[in-house]
Amino acid sequence: MRSGRHFLQIPGPTNTPDRILRAMHRAVIDHRGPEFGAMGRDLLRDLKAVFQTENHVVIYPASGTGAWEAALVNVLSPGDEVLMYETGQFATLWKNMAAKLGFDPVFMQGDWRHGAQAGAIGAQLTADTGHQIKAVCVVHNDTATGITSDIAAVRKAMDDAQHPALLMVDTISSLGSIDFQTDAWGVDVVVAGSQKGLMLPPGLSFNAISDKAWAACEAGGDRRSYWDWRDMVGPNAQGFFPYTPATTLLYGLREALDMLAEEGLHNVFARHARHAEATRRAVEAWGLEILAAHPHERSNALTAVMMPDAQGADALRAEVLDSFDMSLGTGLNKVADKVFRIGHLGDFNDLMLMGTLCGVEMGLKRAGVSHTPGGVQAAMDFLSA
C-alpha cells in the first residue's frame, strides 16, 4: 500500500482535476429533456472558443480514433488520394486507418525528429496537376515524438500551390494546451479528444468543420452512419444528439470549459510554454537529448527524451514507477525503449512539475543512466526567476 497520490506524467490521459471529478459525480438526466438541451447548446457554443472557430463543432462518445475516422469518411470517397505526413506514431496510425478504409494515402516519410515540412507538402501538391489529392492530413502535435508542426505554414504552402485539397489536422494533444487557430489558419477539419488539454477522462472526441468541408460532406463522402456529420447538426441545433450521449463526461466538459475560460486561453498556452521550457532546461542540464531536433518544433505539451548510449528507456520507466509511483510515457514504434516521455499538460502547476522532474532525476540515478545531476535545479531556477 503506497501513501500519497500516483503521479500520472504520461502525455495523456492527464490528471483529471478534482473540480471536474466532482462535476461528473451527479445523476444522469434525461438526454431528451429541456435541462440537457440547454446544457448541450451551451457546450456546443462554448467549445468554439477553444477551437478558435465560428464553424460547427460536433462531439462523439468515442476516443480520438473515432474522430479520425469521422474526419476521413465524411469528406472522402473510396479510392481518393490523401496526403499524409509522418511526424511520429499517431501520424502513422492515421495513415493506416485511411488505407484500411479504402482511401489511397500518399505517405510522406519523416524521421520522427522533425515536423511536417510545408515546402515538401507544397511541392507534392504543385506536382498534382490533376488534383487527385483530396485532403492533406497533418498531426499538429505528435504525442509519440513531442513534435509540433507549423500548421499555418502548411496552409500557406497549400494556398501557394493553388490546390483545392482540404486541410485536416489532429489536435488531440494540443487543443487546450498549445495555441491552435482553426479559422485563422484555414483548417477544414479538426480532430480532438477529451483526455489531454481538456483535462477529462477519455471518452469524448470532436470534429470542427469548415464550410468547405461541410460542402464536401454533403456532396459525397464514404458510406457512414454513426460518424455522419449531417445526422449530428440537426439535433445539435437544439442541444441534442442523434444517439445516447456520454452525459457524465459532458458534465465534466462543462466544468473544463469553465476552467479554461476563467484562466483565459492565452494564459493557458503561456503556462504550458513555461512548464515546457523548464522541462527542456532540466533535460539539457542532465546532458540528455530531446527527440525533437529543432527547438522551434519542441512541444509545449510533452517532452520526449532520448536515452544515452542505447540504455533502455523501459528499464528507467520501471524504476521510476517502482520507486516513486510515477508513470512516464513509453516510447512507441520506431522509438520503443529509446525514449521516455514527460507529460506537462492539462491541470498542471509549478510544484507538480518540480515533483515530476525530481522523480525523473532520482530515477536516472537509481537506474544507473549516464547523466549530469542538476536538471531539477535548472528547472527550479527558471521557474523561480
PAMI-162000 format. One record per residue (C-alpha): y, z, x. Coordinates in steps of 0.05 Angstrom, whole numbers, padded with zeros to 5 digits, always signed. Example, Ala and Ser with C-alpha at 12.3 -4.5 7.8 and 13.67 -1.06 7.14 Angstrom:
<rs>
-00090+00156+00246/-00021+00143+00273/
</rs>
This chain:
<rs>
+00000+00000+00000/+00065-00023+00032/+00131+00011+00020/+00195-00028+00006/+00202-00097-00022/+00169-00160+00003/+00216-00207+00040/+00206-00276+00010/+00242-00320+00060/+00208-00386+00046/+00255-00443+00024/+00234-00434-00048/+00216-00405-00095/+00273-00360-00075/+00284-00287-00092/+00298-00280-00167/+00356-00232-00176/+00346-00171-00220/+00402-00195-00265/+00362-00258-00282/+00296-00220-00289/+00330-00173-00339/+00359-00233-00377/+00289-00262-00384/+00259-00197-00408/+00271-00206-00482/+00233-00231-00542/+00224-00306-00554/+00267-00332-00611/+00255-00390-00659/+00266-00453-00618/+00285-00489-00683/+00334-00436-00706/+00411-00432-00701/+00412-00380-00645/+00370-00424-00600/+00412-00486-00618/+00476-00451-00597/+00445-00429-00531/+00417-00499-00518/+00484-00533-00530/+00519-00485-00483/+00466-00493-00429/+00468-00569-00430/+00544-00568-00428/+00549-00517-00371/+00495-00550-00329/+00541-00609-00320/+00588-00568-00277/+00532-00551-00228/+00512-00625-00223/+00586-00644-00220/+00576-00696-00273/+00602-00715-00341/+00537-00751-00360/+00473-00729-00394/+00431-00675-00362/+00361-00664-00390/+00315-00604-00379/+00239-00607-00375/+00190-00549-00376/+00159-00573-00311/+00164-00568-00236/+00209-00615-00196/+00150-00662-00190/+00156-00675-00265/+00229-00694-00257/+00209-00741-00200/+00162-00777-00248/+00214-00777-00304/+00265-00809-00258/+00217-00865-00240/+00185-00882-00306/+00249-00883-00347/+00282-00938-00306/+00226-00977-00271/+00173-01025-00296/+00104-01035-00265/+00109-01076-00201/+00183-01061-00189/+00202-01051-00117/+00235-00984-00099/+00266-00970-00031/+00249-00900-00006/+00269-00867+00059/+00224-00819+00097/+00260-00756+00116/+00201-00708+00110/+00143-00687+00067/+00179-00690+00000/+00205-00760+00010/+00133-00778+00028/+00105-00746-00035/+00156-00782-00079/+00135-00847-00047/+00061-00831-00060/+00077-00818-00133/+00114-00884-00140/+00052-00921-00114/+00005-00883-00160/+00048-00901-00220/+00042-00975-00204/+00110-00987-00173/+00118-01020-00105/+00151-00972-00055/+00184-01002+00006/+00180-00942+00052/+00230-00939+00109/+00196-00896+00161/+00233-00838+00194/+00215-00789+00249/+00224-00725+00209/+00283-00705+00254/+00338-00749+00225/+00366-00761+00155/+00367-00825+00116/+00405-00878+00155/+00455-00911+00109/+00464-00971+00154/+00389-00987+00153/+00387-00980+00078/+00446-01026+00071/+00414-01078+00116/+00350-01076+00075/+00389-01086+00011/+00430-01143+00041/+00366-01178+00060/+00340-01171-00012/+00379-01231-00037/+00334-01237-00098/+00348-01165-00118/+00274-01147-00123/+00291-01075-00104/+00308-01039-00169/+00322-00969-00142/+00337-00932-00077/+00306-00862-00073/+00332-00810-00023/+00318-00736-00016/+00385-00702-00006/+00357-00640+00028/+00284-00647+00050/+00255-00577+00046/+00200-00593+00096/+00247-00611+00153/+00313-00578+00137/+00349-00645+00140/+00408-00662+00094/+00424-00735+00085/+00493-00764+00072/+00488-00790+00001/+00560-00814-00003/+00546-00858+00058/+00483-00886+00024/+00523-00904-00038/+00576-00938+00005/+00523-00979+00040/+00495-01000-00027/+00563-01019-00052/+00579-01057+00012/+00514-01096+00004/+00535-01112-00068/+00465-01094-00091/+00453-01072-00164/+00397-01023-00148/+00400-00954-00179/+00411-00894-00133/+00363-00837-00147/+00368-00771-00108/+00324-00710-00103/+00368-00647-00101/+00311-00597-00113/+00330-00553-00053/+00405-00569-00051/+00430-00562-00123/+00469-00497-00126/+00464-00488-00050/+00497-00549-00018/+00555-00590-00046/+00527-00648-00087/+00576-00692-00125/+00536-00733-00175/+00592-00774-00205/+00638-00778-00144/+00581-00804-00101/+00557-00854-00153/+00487-00825-00162/+00450-00855-00221/+00392-00806-00228/+00389-00735-00200/+00324-00695-00195/+00328-00619-00191/+00286-00556-00201/+00298-00484-00222/+00267-00445-00165/+00316-00453-00108/+00392-00453-00113/+00388-00438-00187/+00351-00373-00169/+00300-00378-00225/+00224-00375-00222/+00190-00443-00221/+00181-00479-00287/+00244-00518-00304/+00264-00586-00277/+00324-00631-00291/+00349-00702-00291/+00423-00721-00291/+00431-00792-00317/+00487-00842-00306/+00508-00894-00358/+00476-00948-00314/+00410-00910-00311/+00413-00898-00386/+00421-00973-00398/+00361-00986-00354/+00321-00936-00394/+00338-00968-00459/+00326-01038-00433/+00257-01026-00404/+00222-00974-00363/+00149-00958-00357/+00105-00930-00412/+00126-00858-00423/+00123-00805-00476/+00133-00734-00450/+00185-00757-00399/+00224-00804-00445/+00298-00791-00439/+00310-00824-00506/+00268-00772-00542/+00309-00717-00507/+00381-00735-00521/+00375-00737-00597/+00352-00665-00606/+00394-00643-00545/+00458-00661-00583/+00443-00601-00628/+00416-00557-00571/+00343-00570-00587/+00284-00603-00552/+00231-00652-00576/+00175-00603-00558/+00167-00529-00547/+00216-00507-00492/+00207-00453-00439/+00251-00404-00477/+00249-00345-00429/+00266-00389-00370/+00324-00416-00409/+00348-00344-00418/+00346-00339-00342/+00382-00405-00334/+00438-00380-00378/+00446-00320-00331/+00441-00363-00269/+00496-00409-00293/+00540-00349-00308/+00528-00321-00238/+00545-00387-00204/+00608-00394-00246/+00630-00323-00231/+00623-00334-00156/+00652-00405-00160/+00612-00465-00135/+00656-00475-00074/+00646-00403-00055/+00571-00410-00065/+00570-00470-00018/+00613-00433+00033/+00565-00373+00031/+00505-00418+00044/+00541-00453+00101/+00559-00387+00133/+00488-00360+00130/+00461-00426+00157/+00509-00423+00216/+00489-00351+00232/+00416-00372+00230/+00427-00431+00275/+00463-00386+00325/+00404-00340+00325/+00355-00397+00338/+00398-00424+00395/+00403-00354+00426/+00327-00348+00423/+00324-00413+00463/+00285-00448+00408/+00299-00517+00379/+00318-00536+00309/+00277-00593+00279/+00338-00630+00251/+00364-00665+00313/+00436-00678+00292/+00479-00616+00279/+00515-00650+00221/+00448-00662+00185/+00424-00590+00191/+00412-00559+00123/+00452-00501+00095/+00392-00481+00052/+00339-00471+00105/+00326-00478+00180/+00262-00509+00207/+00249-00481+00277/+00204-00515+00327/+00153-00474+00366/+00157-00477+00442/+00100-00501+00486/+00058-00522+00426/+00047-00450+00406/+00021-00443+00335/+00073-00430+00282/+00019-00406+00233/-00001-00350+00280/+00072-00328+00283/+00079-00330+00208/+00015-00290+00201/+00041-00237+00249/+00107-00232+00212/+00072-00225+00146/+00022-00173+00171/+00072-00131+00210/+00135-00136+00167/+00113-00161+00099/+00157-00222+00104/+00138-00293+00085/+00166-00351+00125/+00157-00424+00106/+00099-00463+00135/+00101-00530+00170/+00078-00587+00126/+00040-00651+00142/+00067-00681+00208/+00097-00614+00230/+00039-00570+00207/+00032-00510+00254/+00091-00538+00295/+00149-00507+00258/+00166-00447+00216/+00220-00449+00163/+00271-00395+00148/+00298-00398+00077/+00370-00375+00069/+00388-00398-00001/+00396-00372-00071/+00414-00300-00085/+00426-00280-00013/+00475-00238+00027/+00490-00217+00099/+00444-00158+00101/+00386-00197+00072/+00397-00250+00127/+00400-00197+00181/+00335-00166+00157/+00303-00235+00157/+00326-00251+00228/+00305-00182+00253/+00236-00196+00225/+00233-00263+00260/+00256-00236+00327/+00207-00177+00324/+00152-00226+00303/+00167-00272+00362/+00158-00213+00409/+00095-00187+00377/+00064-00256+00374/+00079-00269+00447/+00122-00330+00433/+00166-00352+00491/+00238-00336+00473/+00301-00302+00497/+00319-00238+00459/+00387-00234+00427/+00385-00281+00368/+00397-00224+00319/+00458-00202+00359/+00486-00273+00360/+00480-00277+00284/+00510-00208+00275/+00569-00225+00320/+00583-00287+00278/+00576-00252+00211/+00619-00192+00231/+00674-00234+00264/
</rs>
